[in-house]
Amino acid sequence: MRKFIKNRIIRNTVTFFEDKIYRALSIACVTTLMVGTVFYHYVEGFGWIDAFYFSATTLTTVGYGDLSPQTDFGKVFTVLYIFAGIGIIFGFINAVQEHQKKHIMNYYYDDYES
């Protein structure tokens, strides 16, 4: 059973990245997180892990409040980063969900078309 699940996960991941739209969203998502991480590391002085953590919690709108930008430049960047990044992150999350839904429906219904 474990091998079956592992093979399905690998197959779903491979088919996910074969699609140009999914691949582009993945690259945009990773790039957005990297830009925020580098910015917060160098401008705000966060460590690499804290910078990545802050970028991820900001873009997913979790925002625990344990970290926050202290400089004016960091605050302005954060506002623009949120506006630009939320659409990219949620688009990526939606693409993953749609891909999984399609594969689950195809598994149970041979003639299913999305």
Backbone as ProteinMPNN parsed JSONL, in Angstrom:
{"seq_chain_A": "MRKFIKNRIIRNTVTFFEDKIYRALSIACVTTLMVGTVFYHYVEGFGWIDAFYFSATTLTTVGYGDLSPQTDFGKVFTVLYIFAGIGIIFGFINAVQEHQKKHIMNYYYDDYES", "coords_chain_A": {"N_chain_A": [[0.828, -1.198, 0.0], [1.95, 1.261, 0.789], [3.858, 1.642, -1.218], [2.19, 1.944, -3.412], [0.869, 4.359, -2.77], [3.086, 6.068, -2.665], [3.956, 5.907, -5.349], [1.729, 7.053, -6.634], [1.838, 9.659, -5.624], [4.278, 10.531, -6.669], [3.726, 10.28, -9.435], [1.567, 12.107, -9.667], [2.884, 14.477, -8.996], [4.782, 14.677, -11.047], [3.09, 14.883, -13.316], [1.871, 17.25, -12.656], [3.924, 19.17, -12.956], [4.374, 18.928, -15.662], [2.476, 20.385, -16.975], [2.25, 23.548, -18.433], [1.116, 25.862, -17.269], [0.862, 25.207, -14.534], [3.543, 24.793, -13.97], [4.587, 27.353, -14.438], [3.224, 28.805, -12.455], [4.313, 27.58, -10.208], [7.01, 28.321, -10.414], [6.716, 31.104, -10.218], [5.684, 31.288, -7.636], [7.783, 30.25, -6.015], [9.783, 32.067, -6.719], [8.682, 34.483, -5.787], [8.598, 33.989, -3.006], [11.349, 33.71, -2.59], [12.326, 36.291, -3.294], [11.137, 37.884, -1.301], [12.314, 36.674, 0.965], [15.091, 37.191, 0.6], [15.023, 39.996, 0.563], [14.004, 40.64, 3.186], [15.986, 39.508, 4.717], [18.328, 41.014, 4.123], [17.52, 43.772, 4.27], [15.871, 44.091, 6.571], [17.3, 42.659, 8.375], [16.696, 40.118, 9.277], [17.282, 36.659, 10.13], [18.025, 33.97, 7.817], [16.129, 31.864, 7.986], [14.112, 33.063, 9.538], [13.46, 35.162, 7.797], [12.437, 33.768, 5.574], [10.291, 32.494, 6.842], [8.771, 34.743, 7.666], [8.124, 35.783, 5.144], [6.557, 33.679, 4.073], [4.436, 33.462, 5.976], [3.341, 35.983, 5.732], [2.483, 36.122, 3.03], [0.594, 34.098, 2.941], [-1.336, 35.115, 4.447], [-1.396, 34.558, 7.155], [0.163, 35.738, 9.239], [1.385, 35.902, 12.069], [2.44, 37.843, 13.78], [4.708, 37.83, 15.285], [7.059, 38.608, 14.089], [7.994, 41.591, 12.421], [8.352, 44.179, 9.952], [10.73, 46.761, 10.542], [11.815, 49.032, 9.426], [11.026, 51.95, 7.449], [11.199, 51.594, 4.687], [11.045, 48.8, 4.584], [8.44, 48.416, 5.487], [6.892, 49.657, 3.486], [7.682, 48.064, 1.31], [6.606, 45.631, 2.204], [3.819, 46.054, 2.063], [3.47, 46.352, -0.731], [4.499, 43.883, -1.494], [2.648, 42.132, -0.365], [0.307, 42.779, -1.86], [1.137, 42.054, -4.455], [1.99, 39.417, -4.098], [-0.012, 37.774, -2.857], [-1.989, 37.03, -4.715], [-0.47, 35.416, -6.425], [0.4, 33.325, -4.707], [-2.086, 32.264, -3.767], [-3.171, 31.57, -6.221], [-1.408, 29.523, -6.938], [-1.922, 27.659, -4.857], [-4.604, 27.108, -5.435], [-4.279, 25.961, -7.98], [-2.883, 23.604, -7.337], [-4.852, 22.32, -5.815], [-6.909, 21.988, -7.745], [-5.593, 20.332, -9.573], [-5.184, 18.032, -7.994], [-7.853, 17.353, -7.5], [-8.731, 16.744, -10.09], [-7.178, 14.466, -10.642], [-8.052, 12.704, -8.649], [-10.76, 12.458, -9.317], [-10.483, 11.331, -11.866], [-9.389, 8.92, -11.116], [-11.509, 7.619, -9.812], [-13.616, 7.835, -11.6], [-13.649, 6.86, -14.76], [-14.367, 8.225, -17.1], [-14.303, 10.911, -16.526], [-14.08, 14.37, -17.142], [-12.511, 17.439, -16.675]], "CA_chain_A": [[0.0, 0.0, 0.0], [2.828, 2.429, 0.832], [4.46, 1.809, -2.534], [1.119, 2.454, -4.259], [0.684, 5.775, -2.441], [4.303, 6.762, -3.086], [3.925, 5.995, -6.807], [0.693, 8.028, -7.011], [2.343, 10.999, -5.309], [5.304, 10.847, -7.669], [3.053, 10.466, -10.724], [0.824, 13.37, -9.617], [3.851, 15.577, -9.004], [5.353, 14.764, -12.395], [2.076, 15.414, -14.229], [1.65, 18.643, -12.275], [4.958, 20.016, -13.546], [4.338, 18.834, -17.116], [1.57, 21.421, -17.447], [2.953, 24.837, -18.476], [0.514, 26.812, -16.321], [1.265, 24.795, -13.185], [4.985, 25.02, -13.857], [4.78, 28.8, -14.334], [2.779, 29.208, -11.12], [5.3, 27.086, -9.243], [8.194, 29.187, -10.509], [6.33, 32.411, -9.687], [5.533, 31.133, -6.188], [9.126, 30.115, -5.434], [10.477, 33.336, -6.936], [8.099, 35.459, -4.866], [9.101, 33.686, -1.663], [12.788, 34.002, -2.557], [12.508, 37.74, -3.296], [10.819, 38.344, 0.052], [13.315, 36.163, 1.9], [16.329, 37.955, 0.415], [14.774, 41.371, 1.005], [13.901, 40.734, 4.65], [17.279, 39.168, 5.3], [19.291, 42.111, 3.973], [17.007, 45.091, 4.661], [15.372, 44.069, 7.941], [18.26, 41.982, 9.238], [16.207, 38.819, 9.751], [18.044, 35.492, 9.698], [17.442, 33.36, 6.609], [14.912, 31.108, 8.336], [13.092, 34.045, 9.926], [13.049, 35.898, 6.601], [11.554, 32.878, 4.813], [9.096, 32.319, 7.674], [7.986, 35.96, 7.573], [7.593, 35.85, 3.78], [5.491, 32.685, 3.915], [3.263, 33.804, 6.803], [2.751, 37.205, 5.185], [1.78, 35.857, 1.764], [-0.561, 33.217, 3.165], [-2.186, 35.942, 5.309], [-1.44, 34.06, 8.526], [0.64, 36.89, 9.985], [1.357, 35.677, 13.514], [2.772, 39.065, 14.491], [5.944, 37.694, 16.057], [8.059, 39.378, 13.355], [7.417, 42.656, 11.601], [9.385, 45.077, 9.438], [10.978, 47.907, 11.417], [12.193, 50.206, 8.644], [9.966, 52.477, 6.576], [11.344, 50.909, 3.4], [10.531, 47.453, 4.786], [6.974, 48.483, 5.61], [6.349, 49.929, 2.144], [7.899, 46.848, 0.53], [5.676, 44.604, 2.669], [2.5, 46.343, 1.491], [3.52, 45.996, -2.156], [4.743, 42.437, -1.535], [1.368, 41.476, -0.089], [-0.585, 42.946, -3.008], [1.636, 41.276, -5.592], [2.219, 38.015, -3.786], [-1.177, 36.981, -2.431], [-2.602, 36.429, -5.908], [0.404, 34.342, -6.912], [0.354, 32.2, -3.758], [-3.403, 31.632, -3.799], [-3.298, 30.925, -7.532], [-0.664, 28.267, -6.854], [-2.674, 26.745, -3.983], [-5.774, 26.69, -6.196], [-3.831, 25.058, -9.049], [-2.591, 22.304, -6.716], [-6.141, 21.716, -5.453], [-7.583, 21.577, -8.982], [-4.852, 19.192, -10.107], [-5.504, 16.871, -7.154], [-9.26, 17.022, -7.745], [-8.812, 16.098, -11.397], [-6.615, 13.117, -10.551], [-8.929, 11.886, -7.817], [-11.957, 12.157, -10.103], [-10.079, 10.39, -12.916], [-9.149, 7.623, -10.482], [-12.78, 6.99, -9.494], [-14.502, 7.875, -12.756], [-12.789, 6.769, -15.946], [-14.768, 9.144, -18.165], [-14.397, 12.262, -15.991], [-13.328, 15.458, -17.794], [-12.649, 18.649, -15.852]], "C_chain_A": [[0.872, 1.26, 0.0], [3.447, 2.707, -0.534], [3.437, 2.392, -3.506], [0.928, 3.951, -4.031], [1.885, 6.585, -2.908], [4.314, 6.947, -4.607], [2.892, 7.008, -7.285], [1.167, 9.452, -6.753], [3.377, 11.425, -6.338], [4.661, 11.125, -9.021], [2.272, 11.79, -10.756], [1.759, 14.57, -9.68], [4.431, 15.769, -10.396], [4.334, 15.352, -13.359], [1.752, 16.869, -13.909], [2.656, 19.55, -12.976], [5.047, 19.891, -15.061], [3.453, 19.916, -17.728], [2.263, 22.784, -17.346], [2.416, 25.833, -17.45], [0.935, 26.475, -14.897], [2.748, 25.072, -12.961], [5.272, 26.517, -13.683], [4.343, 29.308, -12.957], [3.755, 28.756, -10.047], [6.54, 27.975, -9.227], [7.884, 30.566, -9.927], [6.225, 32.376, -8.165], [6.899, 31.077, -5.503], [9.898, 31.425, -5.566], [9.975, 34.41, -5.972], [8.601, 35.235, -3.439], [10.589, 34.004, -1.543], [13.061, 35.505, -2.505], [12.24, 38.304, -1.903], [11.862, 37.91, 1.067], [14.611, 36.961, 1.811], [16.15, 39.392, 0.907], [14.779, 41.475, 2.522], [15.21, 40.365, 5.34], [18.225, 40.375, 5.265], [18.779, 43.451, 4.483], [16.576, 45.115, 6.129], [16.307, 43.357, 8.912], [17.759, 40.68, 9.846], [17.197, 37.737, 9.343], [17.331, 34.858, 8.51], [16.142, 32.619, 6.92], [13.793, 32.064, 8.717], [12.575, 34.822, 8.728], [12.1, 35.056, 5.746], [10.225, 32.694, 5.537], [8.188, 33.546, 7.561], [7.36, 36.1, 6.187], [6.412, 34.906, 3.605], [4.254, 33.049, 4.734], [2.58, 35.073, 6.31], [1.92, 36.9, 3.941], [0.592, 34.916, 1.913], [-1.562, 33.865, 4.11], [-2.324, 35.39, 6.718], [-1.01, 35.176, 9.471], [0.559, 36.744, 11.499], [1.681, 36.928, 14.319], [4.047, 38.98, 15.308], [7.117, 38.406, 15.391], [7.325, 40.474, 12.581], [8.549, 43.553, 11.108], [9.504, 46.31, 10.335], [11.329, 49.181, 10.652], [11.016, 50.677, 7.801], [9.995, 51.789, 5.216], [10.784, 49.488, 3.476], [9.015, 47.424, 4.867], [6.316, 48.73, 4.253], [6.503, 48.695, 1.259], [6.876, 45.773, 0.91], [4.28, 44.816, 2.101], [2.458, 45.949, 0.019], [3.702, 44.492, -2.344], [3.449, 41.66, -1.301], [0.452, 41.576, -1.301], [-0.149, 42.104, -4.201], [1.631, 39.779, -5.296], [1.004, 37.184, -3.444], [-1.839, 36.305, -3.625], [-1.784, 35.264, -6.44], [0.308, 33.119, -6.012], [-0.996, 31.503, -3.808], [-3.686, 30.986, -5.152], [-2.588, 29.586, -7.552], [-1.411, 27.242, -6.006], [-3.909, 26.232, -4.712], [-5.396, 25.714, -7.31], [-3.525, 23.666, -8.501], [-3.894, 21.589, -6.382], [-6.884, 21.212, -6.692], [-6.907, 20.353, -9.601], [-5.178, 17.919, -9.316], [-6.937, 16.414, -7.394], [-9.41, 16.265, -9.059], [-8.293, 14.664, -11.333], [-7.458, 12.194, -9.691], [-10.173, 11.493, -8.604], [-11.63, 11.177, -11.23], [-9.847, 8.996, -12.353], [-10.471, 6.89, -10.245], [-13.737, 6.908, -10.678], [-13.657, 7.93, -14.021], [-13.116, 7.81, -17.011], [-14.881, 10.589, -17.686], [-13.524, 13.229, -16.783], [-13.566, 16.707, -16.985], [-13.199, 19.811, -16.62]], "O_chain_A": [[0.569, 2.221, -0.708], [3.549, 3.858, -0.957], [3.777, 3.24, -4.331], [0.837, 4.721, -4.987], [1.727, 7.664, -3.48], [4.646, 8.026, -5.096], [3.146, 7.745, -8.238], [0.928, 10.347, -7.563], [3.35, 12.557, -6.821], [5.012, 12.101, -9.684], [2.312, 12.509, -11.754], [1.458, 15.564, -10.342], [4.556, 16.898, -10.869], [4.675, 16.235, -14.146], [1.396, 17.636, -14.804], [2.28, 20.584, -13.53], [5.742, 20.687, -15.692], [3.661, 20.317, -18.873], [2.8, 23.132, -16.295], [3.189, 26.566, -16.832], [1.323, 27.363, -14.138], [3.152, 25.529, -11.891], [6.111, 26.897, -12.865], [5.02, 30.147, -12.361], [3.995, 29.479, -9.079], [7.051, 28.332, -8.166], [8.712, 31.133, -9.215], [6.629, 33.321, -7.487], [7.134, 31.782, -4.522], [10.586, 31.842, -4.634], [10.771, 35.161, -5.408], [8.983, 36.183, -2.752], [11.037, 34.51, -0.514], [13.931, 35.949, -1.755], [13.021, 39.104, -1.388], [12.25, 38.693, 1.935], [15.167, 37.362, 2.834], [17.021, 39.935, 1.587], [15.487, 42.312, 3.084], [15.503, 40.861, 6.428], [18.846, 40.71, 6.274], [19.548, 44.204, 5.08], [16.888, 46.064, 6.849], [16.129, 43.441, 10.127], [18.33, 40.188, 10.82], [17.879, 37.871, 8.327], [16.174, 35.172, 8.23], [15.164, 32.744, 6.182], [12.656, 31.902, 8.275], [11.381, 35.113, 8.646], [11.089, 35.555, 5.254], [9.162, 32.735, 4.918], [6.978, 33.41, 7.382], [6.199, 36.49, 6.067], [5.383, 35.292, 3.051], [3.135, 32.952, 4.231], [1.367, 35.22, 6.457], [0.787, 37.365, 3.816], [-0.321, 34.94, 1.089], [-2.53, 33.228, 4.525], [-3.284, 35.724, 7.413], [-1.741, 35.52, 10.401], [-0.26, 37.403, 12.14], [1.224, 37.05, 15.456], [4.431, 39.952, 15.958], [8.077, 38.771, 16.07], [6.186, 40.297, 12.148], [9.582, 43.674, 11.765], [8.503, 46.833, 10.825], [11.158, 50.284, 11.17], [10.12, 49.897, 7.479], [8.952, 51.444, 4.661], [10.125, 49.026, 2.544], [8.382, 46.496, 4.364], [5.316, 48.099, 3.911], [5.574, 48.32, 0.543], [6.343, 45.084, 0.04], [3.625, 43.855, 1.699], [1.519, 45.288, -0.425], [3.121, 43.901, -3.255], [3.19, 40.654, -1.962], [-0.12, 40.573, -1.729], [-0.984, 41.506, -4.879], [1.301, 38.973, -6.166], [0.992, 35.985, -3.719], [-2.208, 35.133, -3.55], [-2.337, 34.246, -6.857], [0.15, 32.0, -6.499], [-1.052, 30.276, -3.883], [-4.369, 29.964, -5.219], [-3.1, 28.617, -8.114], [-1.52, 26.079, -6.395], [-4.231, 25.048, -4.622], [-6.116, 24.747, -7.557], [-3.866, 22.662, -9.126], [-4.03, 20.392, -6.634], [-7.432, 20.11, -6.673], [-7.581, 19.448, -10.093], [-5.417, 16.862, -9.9], [-7.201, 15.214, -7.481], [-10.129, 15.268, -9.133], [-8.897, 13.755, -11.902], [-7.564, 11.005, -9.99], [-10.596, 10.337, -8.569], [-12.426, 10.283, -11.516], [-10.084, 8.001, -13.038], [-10.553, 5.679, -10.452], [-14.573, 6.007, -10.742], [-13.025, 8.947, -14.308], [-12.228, 8.234, -17.751], [-15.491, 11.414, -18.367], [-12.361, 12.936, -17.06], [-14.708, 17.012, -16.64], [-13.37, 20.894, -16.061]]}, "name": "protein", "num_of_chains": 1, "seq": "MRKFIKNRIIRNTVTFFEDKIYRALSIACVTTLMVGTVFYHYVEGFGWIDAFYFSATTLTTVGYGDLSPQTDFGKVFTVLYIFAGIGIIFGFINAVQEHQKKHIMNYYYDDYES"}
